């Protein structure tokens, strides 16, 4: 029903009885399925007269939580996440360079400037996540925006540690160079800068893990 477009974010699912009849399964099976969908963040349950099960909009935190669970359970390593991020971000930067608007690049530059002003580590963290998100949105592809946001949220949480403030200054300068390359539509330079940028983050994470 969701996959074929019959239902979209914000729509209410039919009642349990109707779902059981439609799919020819027991109501207990329907309840289990709904519980699984709720745990996955696909639906939310609301109580009251007008309550029920509603389709959730796709949110980065749902994808991020699923990925983080895989890491904590040992099913996915940080190296694998970093490798995936590097591959995805290279494509994101290239597409953003080709498709992004001047207004989006101005927004990226503003985030870099704001990051320089901030002195709080947590505030800078949020600026970094926002930067990657706006960059992904510049591709015009919502799938990239969803996954980049999720990966950034997870990996940023693992970056904090000794020498993080020094790393932040280096990364801010790197983001500034990246925005300059994007504005000049120099896709090769932009991708190279992002690759070096993520390599620095990965090296920092490895050093933290070794301590």
LOLO-611179 format. One record per residue (C-alpha): residue number from 1; y, x, z. Coordinates in steps of 0.2 Angstrom, whole numbers, plus 5000, padded with zeros to 4 digits. Example, Ala and Ser with C-alpha at 12.3 -4.5 7.8 and 13.67 -1.06 7.14 Angstrom:
2
SITE; 1; 4978; 5062; 5039
SITE; 2; 4995; 5068; 5036
This chain:
211
SITE; 1; 5000; 5000; 5000
SITE; 2; 5012; 5014; 5004
SITE; 3; 5005; 5026; 4990
SITE; 4; 5007; 5012; 4976
SITE; 5; 5025; 5008; 4982
SITE; 6; 5021; 4991; 4989
SITE; 7; 5028; 4997; 5006
SITE; 8; 5042; 5009; 5009
SITE; 9; 5051; 5017; 5024
SITE; 10; 5057; 5004; 5036
SITE; 11; 5045; 4990; 5029
SITE; 12; 5034; 4981; 5042
SITE; 13; 5015; 4982; 5039
SITE; 14; 5005; 4965; 5038
SITE; 15; 4997; 4959; 5054
SITE; 16; 4980; 4966; 5060
SITE; 17; 4971; 4950; 5054
SITE; 18; 4979; 4951; 5037
SITE; 19; 4975; 4969; 5035
SITE; 20; 4957; 4966; 5041
SITE; 21; 4954; 4952; 5028
SITE; 22; 4963; 4962; 5014
SITE; 23; 4952; 4978; 5016
SITE; 24; 4937; 4969; 5022
SITE; 25; 4935; 4978; 5038
SITE; 26; 4935; 4974; 5057
SITE; 27; 4951; 4972; 5067
SITE; 28; 4945; 4986; 5078
SITE; 29; 4944; 4997; 5063
SITE; 30; 4962; 4992; 5058
SITE; 31; 4968; 4996; 5076
SITE; 32; 4960; 5013; 5075
SITE; 33; 4968; 5016; 5058
SITE; 34; 4985; 5011; 5064
SITE; 35; 4983; 5022; 5079
SITE; 36; 4979; 5037; 5068
SITE; 37; 4994; 5033; 5057
SITE; 38; 5005; 5032; 5072
SITE; 39; 4999; 5049; 5079
SITE; 40; 5003; 5056; 5062
SITE; 41; 5020; 5050; 5062
SITE; 42; 5017; 5039; 5047
SITE; 43; 5021; 5023; 5056
SITE; 44; 5030; 5018; 5072
SITE; 45; 5025; 5003; 5083
SITE; 46; 5039; 4992; 5090
SITE; 47; 5037; 4979; 5104
SITE; 48; 5044; 4962; 5105
SITE; 49; 5045; 4946; 5095
SITE; 50; 5051; 4955; 5080
SITE; 51; 5040; 4970; 5083
SITE; 52; 5025; 4977; 5074
SITE; 53; 5020; 4992; 5064
SITE; 54; 5034; 4999; 5053
SITE; 55; 5033; 5013; 5039
SITE; 56; 5042; 5029; 5045
SITE; 57; 5053; 5039; 5034
SITE; 58; 5046; 5056; 5030
SITE; 59; 5054; 5068; 5042
SITE; 60; 5053; 5087; 5044
SITE; 61; 5048; 5086; 5062
SITE; 62; 5032; 5076; 5058
SITE; 63; 5027; 5090; 5045
SITE; 64; 5033; 5103; 5057
SITE; 65; 5023; 5097; 5071
SITE; 66; 5007; 5096; 5061
SITE; 67; 5009; 5114; 5055
SITE; 68; 5013; 5120; 5073
SITE; 69; 4997; 5111; 5079
SITE; 70; 4987; 5121; 5066
SITE; 71; 4995; 5137; 5072
SITE; 72; 4991; 5133; 5090
SITE; 73; 4973; 5128; 5087
SITE; 74; 4971; 5144; 5077
SITE; 75; 4968; 5136; 5061
SITE; 76; 4983; 5144; 5053
SITE; 77; 4990; 5161; 5056
SITE; 78; 5009; 5165; 5057
SITE; 79; 5005; 5178; 5043
SITE; 80; 4999; 5163; 5032
SITE; 81; 5014; 5153; 5036
SITE; 82; 5026; 5167; 5032
SITE; 83; 5017; 5170; 5016
SITE; 84; 5018; 5152; 5011
SITE; 85; 5037; 5152; 5016
SITE; 86; 5040; 5167; 5006
SITE; 87; 5032; 5159; 4990
SITE; 88; 5041; 5143; 4992
SITE; 89; 5058; 5150; 4996
SITE; 90; 5058; 5161; 4981
SITE; 91; 5055; 5145; 4970
SITE; 92; 5068; 5136; 4981
SITE; 93; 5081; 5149; 4978
SITE; 94; 5078; 5150; 4959
SITE; 95; 5080; 5131; 4957
SITE; 96; 5095; 5130; 4969
SITE; 97; 5103; 5144; 4958
SITE; 98; 5100; 5134; 4942
SITE; 99; 5103; 5116; 4949
SITE; 100; 5114; 5118; 4964
SITE; 101; 5132; 5112; 4964
SITE; 102; 5148; 5121; 4969
SITE; 103; 5150; 5109; 4983
SITE; 104; 5132; 5113; 4990
SITE; 105; 5136; 5132; 4989
SITE; 106; 5152; 5129; 4998
SITE; 107; 5142; 5120; 5011
SITE; 108; 5131; 5135; 5013
SITE; 109; 5146; 5147; 5014
SITE; 110; 5153; 5135; 5028
SITE; 111; 5137; 5136; 5038
SITE; 112; 5137; 5155; 5036
SITE; 113; 5155; 5156; 5043
SITE; 114; 5150; 5144; 5057
SITE; 115; 5136; 5155; 5062
SITE; 116; 5147; 5170; 5063
SITE; 117; 5159; 5160; 5075
SITE; 118; 5144; 5154; 5086
SITE; 119; 5140; 5165; 5101
SITE; 120; 5126; 5155; 5108
SITE; 121; 5109; 5160; 5102
SITE; 122; 5103; 5142; 5101
SITE; 123; 5118; 5136; 5091
SITE; 124; 5115; 5150; 5079
SITE; 125; 5097; 5144; 5078
SITE; 126; 5102; 5127; 5072
SITE; 127; 5114; 5134; 5060
SITE; 128; 5100; 5144; 5052
SITE; 129; 5089; 5129; 5051
SITE; 130; 5103; 5119; 5043
SITE; 131; 5106; 5133; 5030
SITE; 132; 5088; 5133; 5024
SITE; 133; 5088; 5114; 5023
SITE; 134; 5104; 5113; 5013
SITE; 135; 5098; 5127; 5002
SITE; 136; 5082; 5117; 4999
SITE; 137; 5092; 5101; 4995
SITE; 138; 5101; 5110; 4982
SITE; 139; 5085; 5111; 4972
SITE; 140; 5086; 5092; 4970
SITE; 141; 5067; 5091; 4974
SITE; 142; 5064; 5081; 4990
SITE; 143; 5047; 5089; 4993
SITE; 144; 5054; 5106; 4994
SITE; 145; 5067; 5100; 5006
SITE; 146; 5053; 5092; 5017
SITE; 147; 5042; 5108; 5018
SITE; 148; 5056; 5120; 5019
SITE; 149; 5064; 5111; 5034
SITE; 150; 5047; 5110; 5042
SITE; 151; 5043; 5129; 5039
SITE; 152; 5060; 5134; 5045
SITE; 153; 5059; 5124; 5061
SITE; 154; 5042; 5132; 5065
SITE; 155; 5045; 5150; 5061
SITE; 156; 5063; 5150; 5069
SITE; 157; 5055; 5146; 5085
SITE; 158; 5044; 5162; 5084
SITE; 159; 5058; 5173; 5079
SITE; 160; 5067; 5173; 5096
SITE; 161; 5063; 5189; 5107
SITE; 162; 5070; 5206; 5110
SITE; 163; 5083; 5212; 5098
SITE; 164; 5085; 5194; 5091
SITE; 165; 5104; 5195; 5092
SITE; 166; 5104; 5211; 5082
SITE; 167; 5093; 5203; 5069
SITE; 168; 5104; 5188; 5068
SITE; 169; 5119; 5198; 5063
SITE; 170; 5109; 5206; 5049
SITE; 171; 5103; 5189; 5043
SITE; 172; 5120; 5182; 5043
SITE; 173; 5126; 5196; 5031
SITE; 174; 5110; 5193; 5021
SITE; 175; 5114; 5174; 5019
SITE; 176; 5132; 5178; 5014
SITE; 177; 5125; 5189; 5000
SITE; 178; 5113; 5176; 4995
SITE; 179; 5127; 5163; 4994
SITE; 180; 5137; 5175; 4983
SITE; 181; 5123; 5177; 4971
SITE; 182; 5120; 5158; 4970
SITE; 183; 5139; 5155; 4966
SITE; 184; 5138; 5168; 4952
SITE; 185; 5122; 5160; 4946
SITE; 186; 5113; 5177; 4947
SITE; 187; 5096; 5170; 4951
SITE; 188; 5087; 5187; 4951
SITE; 189; 5099; 5194; 4964
SITE; 190; 5097; 5178; 4974
SITE; 191; 5078; 5178; 4974
SITE; 192; 5078; 5197; 4979
SITE; 193; 5090; 5194; 4993
SITE; 194; 5080; 5180; 5000
SITE; 195; 5064; 5190; 4999
SITE; 196; 5072; 5204; 5008
SITE; 197; 5079; 5192; 5021
SITE; 198; 5062; 5184; 5025
SITE; 199; 5054; 5201; 5025
SITE; 200; 5066; 5206; 5039
SITE; 201; 5061; 5190; 5049
SITE; 202; 5042; 5194; 5046
SITE; 203; 5044; 5212; 5052
SITE; 204; 5053; 5206; 5068
SITE; 205; 5040; 5193; 5072
SITE; 206; 5026; 5206; 5070
SITE; 207; 5036; 5218; 5082
SITE; 208; 5037; 5204; 5094
SITE; 209; 5019; 5200; 5093
SITE; 210; 5014; 5218; 5096
SITE; 211; 5024; 5219; 5112
